[in-house]
């Protein structure tokens, strides 16, 4: 057995003891729980090594991480499943691989088959959860009689982004939808976003309505841009360190996320445990991510770093499509409503661009064009060009559909003038610069 490993009976007994006081466990039980968590580390590292090697050979752009389940997540699961024996909680330690496409998930699973003893498979691609969740989970051990079970999750990047958005919305709005709390509108939002490929126009309109009802885009954007400039600077400092694979990411309401790096697991896990004991309500995760870059750690843990998420781009695409459809069908009021929303969104983007350019310039001068500064500049250019390309595509579509004469042209011209007038008033009030309008 690995160091600190408990027998099944001892694990079950520990679960029973923890359930007696899940809000404030005794110090003795917390230490036992910590020992049980860390008893998985050797098997976890060995299985991760295989997963990382195989996935990188198959797709060099795959993102592989591993973690031991957070203490608060363990206690929460014990609360949600009061009859489950603790030794049957098989996701205490887990690896995740994020791949580009769903087809990559199935291909990687086939390559891994036979390298471990597979105890159980939950294929949420074959049978998605009612919430819209998609992923492939399977539980493995190194040997047939090994009691240490490790969870492996394989996800396409789109499905990973969906899953992290659920957690981000929970964190920002202080909900627990992931854990079963009911909120019909937010549940519908996640369900509709889970199937972007076949999303109908009515669903897109419902998404816009929900987002506007809860001010989701603006709230997330304001949090992301504020955190982004601060965390990116943190990463530029971390990026100068070599041979760093372990990271503690901590998020607190009203504070910037903090990323700390460690060269060895034991030191990182000890720090995580101490932080949990000091503040059990903090949102803290310890992860292993070899050869980490800002891009892949922010993708893998966007729900902790809170600096970017594809939802912002997805929402702009949804707005674009309903704008185009409103012009195609000659619906002037719908065009006015959706294009105004889109214009306000783009104005916010301009402000974010200006702030980020200023931060890059100021920090870049201090760092004398370090590699991380160049990476930041490259990342900025990529995002800026992509957004401009999307705006150009919308403009082109609108020009091709815009009425050329008659009452409809006059009606759309009036709607457009009203939008521009409203934007100018807002610009004057906020002293902001807008993007040029279409048409």
N, C-alpha and C positions, 0 to 999 in steps of 0.2 A: 504493500500500500504506500501511497505517497505520504509525505510528511503531513502531520495534522489531520490525516483522513480519519473520519469517524465511521463506525459501523452503521448499517441501515437502521438498526434499533436506536442508536444514539442520535442519528439525524432526526428520526421521527419524534423522539422525546424532546429534542431541541425545538422542533416546530411546535409541539404542544405547549412548551414553556413560553415560547415567544408569543403565541396567540393569547396568553393570559394578560399580556400588556403590550399591545402592538404600538401604542402611542408613545410610551416611555419605557423601553426595555431596560432590564437591569444591566449594569456594567458587566456582570458575569456572563449573561446570555449574549451580550454584544460581542464579547471577546470570543465566545464559542462560535458565534456566527461568522466572525471574521476569520477564525481558523478554518472553518468549513469552506468558506469562499476561497481562501488562498490554497486550500488543499487541491484545487483543480488546476493550479497554474502550470504544472509540468506537462500534464496531458494536453492542456489547452495550447501551450507553446508548440508542442510536437505536431499536433493536428493542424495548427495554423501554418506551420512551416510548409507542410505538404500542400495545403490549400493555396497559399501564396505562390508557391513555385509553379503549380499546375496552372493556376489562373493567369499568371503573368506570361507563361509560355503561350497560352491560348489567346489572350488579349492583353498586350502590354499596358493598355489604358485602364484596365480593371483596378478597382480600389478595394483593398483587403484590410480589414481591421479585426482586432479581437478585444474583448473586454470580459471582466467578471461582473455579474449583475450587481447593480447598485443596492446598497442595504435598504434604502427606502423603497425600491422596487420590489425587493423580496418581501418586506413587511406588508406592502400593499397587496401583493398577490396572495399572501397568507390570509389577508382580510377578505379578499374577493372570493376565495375558494376555501371556505372553512372546513370542508370535509376532505380536502386533498392532503395526503400524507406528504410531509416535507421531502422525503427521499425521492418522491415522484416529480419534484420540480426540476425538470431536466434542462432548464435554460439558465442555471446558475452561472455557467461559463459558456461563452459563445463566440463564434467567428462570423463575420459578414463579408460577403463579396458583392460589390456593386458593378454590374456589367452594362454594356451599352444597350443590348436588346434582350427581349425575352428569349429568343432563340439561343442566345449565348448561355442563358441560365440552364437550359436543358442539355446543351452540349457539355457544359462544365460538369454538371451532375453525372453525366455518363462517363466522363474522364475520371471522376473521383470514385465511382462505383468500384468496389473491390479493394480500395486502399484502406478502408476502415470497416469496422463492424457496424452495420446500420441497424439501429434498434427500432426506429419509427420514422415515417415520412408523412409530412403534412404538405400536400401540394395545393397551395392557394392560387395557383394558375389554373389548374384543372377545375377546381371548385373555389372561386373567390368568396371571401367572407361577405356577409350581407352589407357591411359597411363600405365595401369596395376594395378592401385590402387584398393585394396580390403579392405573393412571394413564394419561394420554395423553402420549407424548413425540413431539416432532417437531423436526427439525433444519433450520434455515433460514439463508439468507444474504441480504444486501441486494441483490446483483446476481447474475446467472447465473454469471459467471466469478469471483466473489469467493471466495477461499480461506478466509476467516474464517467459520467455521460456529458458530452459536449454538443451544444446545439450549433448547427451550421445554417446560415440564412443566405440564400442566393437571390438577388433582386436585379431587375432591370433598373436603370437609373431613373426612368420615369416613375416607376412604382416606388422607388426609394424616396423620390421627391414628394410623392403623394403622402407617404407615411410620415415624413418629417413635418409636413404642413399641418397634419392633425395635431402633432405635439406642439408646434409653434402656436397654433391658435389656442390650444389648451393653456399654454403658459401665459400668453399675452392677455387672454380674457378670463384667466383664472377658472377654467372649466376642467372637467375630467371626462371628456367625451371618449377618449381612448379607453378609459376604465369603465365605461358604461353609463356615464351621466347623460341624461336625456336633454337634448336641445334640438328641436326638429329642424330649424333653419340651418344651423351649422352642420348637423348630420347630413342634410340634403346637399349642402355645398360640397362636402367631401365626397358624397356618393356621386354627384354629377361630375365632379372633376376626375373621378376614377376612370372614366371612359371617354377621354378626349377624342379618340379616333372616330367614334360614331356619334358624337354629340350633336343633337338637333338644335335648330335655332331657338325653339322655346326653352330648352334647357339653358342655353347661353343667356337668354334674357333673364331667366330665374337666377342664374349665378350673379349677374350684374345687380339684380335687385337685392339679393342677400348681402353681397359685398358692400353695397351702398347703405343698406339698413344698419349694418354694424360698423361701417367706416373701416373695413378690413384693409383695403389697399393702403389708405393713408396712414393708418396706425402701424402697419408692418413696415411701410417704406420709411417712416420717420425713425422707427427703432433701428432698422437696418442701416440707414445712412449714418446715423450717429455712432452706432457700434462699429461700422465698417472702418471709418477713418481711424478710430482708436485701436481696434484690434489689428488692423493692417500694420500699424506702427509697431505694435507688440511683436507681430510675426517677423518684421524686419530685423528685430533684435534677436529673436530665436533662430532666424534663418542663418545667422552667422555661426551657430553651433554645429558641430559635426557628430555623427553617430548617435543621434537622438531619435528614439522610437516611441517613447512613452510620454503621454500628455494628460494632464488634468485640466479639464475645461469646467469653469464654474460660472453659472449665470445667476444673478439675483435681480429681483424687481427694482427698477430705477437705478441700476448700476451697470457699468460696462462689463461685458464678459471678460474673464481673465484666463489666459492660457499659460500654464507652467509646463516646462519640459524636464524630463528625467532620462538618465542614461540606463537605469536598471529598474526592473519591475518591483523588486522588494522595497526600494526607496520610495517609488511612486505609490505603491499600495499602502505603505505606512502613512504617507502624507494624506492620502485619500481618507483613511480611517480616522485620523486625527481631526480632519476638517469636518467629517460627518458628526463626530462626537461633539464638536464645538457648535455646529449649526445643522441639525438634522433636516431643516426646511430648505436648505440651499440646494440648487439644481446642479449637482456635481457628477461628472463622469470621468473615469480613468480609462484610457484607451491606448492600444498599441497600434501605431501606424508607421511602418517602416518607410524610410525615404519620403517623409511627408513634405508636401508642398502646401502653400496656402490654399490653392485651388482644391486639392483633394480632401484636405481636412475640413474645409468649409462646406464641401458637398456632403461628406460623410456625416458631419455633425452640425448641419445647419440649424438643427433644433436646439443646440446649446450655444453655438457661436453667434447666431442671430445677426448675421451681416448680409446675407443674400439668400434668395430663394427664387426658383424658376416661376413660382406663382405670379410674381410681378410681371414677368414677360407673358405668361399664359393669359393673365387678365387683360393685358393690352391687346393680345391677339383676339380674344373673345370680343372685346369692344370693337375692334376693327371689323370683324366679320358681321356684327349686328349693324354697324354703320353702313357697310356696303349693301347689306340686304335691305336696309330701310330706303336707300336711294333706288335700288333695283325695283322695289315695289311701290315707289312713289310716296312713301310715308314721311311727310315733312316733319310732323311733331316728333316722331321716333328719331329721325335724323338729328333734329335739334338737341334732344335729350342726350343721345349717346355721343354725338360729336362734341358737345360741350364737356361731357365727362372725360372724353379722350383728350381734349385740349388742355383741361386742367391737369390731367395726369402728365402730359408732356411738359407742361410748364414746371411742374414739380421736378421732373427729370432734368430740366435745364439747370435748376438751382443745385441739384445734387452734383451735376457735372462740374459746375463752377467751384463748388466746395471741394470736390475731390481733386481737381486740377491744382487748386491752391495748396492742398495738403501734400500732394506729390511734389510740387515745386519746393515747398518749405523743407520737407523731410529729406528730399533728394539732395538738396544742397548740403545738409548736415552730413549725409552718408557718403557724399562724393561719388554718386552713381554706383552704388554697390549692386551686386547681382539681384538682391531682393528689390531694390529700387527699379531696376530694369524690368524685372518680372511684373511689378505693379504697373509700370507704364505700358507694357505689352498687354496686360490684362485689361487696362482701361481702354486702350485703342480698340481692342477686339469688341468689347461691350458697346463702345460708342458707335462703331461702324455698323454693328448688328442692329442697334436701335434706329440709326439713320436709314438703314436698308428697309426696315419694317415700315417706317414712316413713308418712305418713297413708294413702297408697294401699295400702301393705302391710298396715297395721292393718285397713283396711276389708275387704280381701280375706280376711284371716284370720278376722275376725269372722263373715263370711258363710259360711265353710266349716267353722268350728270345731264339733266334735260337741256336741250339746245335751244328750245323756243317754247312759247306758250305759257299758260297759267302755271304749270308745274315748275318751270324755270324761275318764274317770278317768286313763287312760294319758297323754293329752295334758296334763291338769292337773299330773300328777306331773312330766312332762318340763319343763313351764314352771316349776314350783317349783324344780326342780334347777338350771335355768338361772339363775333369780333368786338362788338361794343362792350359786352359784359367782360370779356377778357381784358380789354384796355382799362376798364374801371378797376379790376382786380390788380392789374399790373401797377397802376398808379398808386393804389392803396398800399400795396406790398413792396413797391419799388423793385419789381422783378422784371426780367426780360423773357418774353415769350418766344416760342418757335414760330417761324412763318406759317401762316395758315395755308390750307390747300386751295386749289382752284384760282 
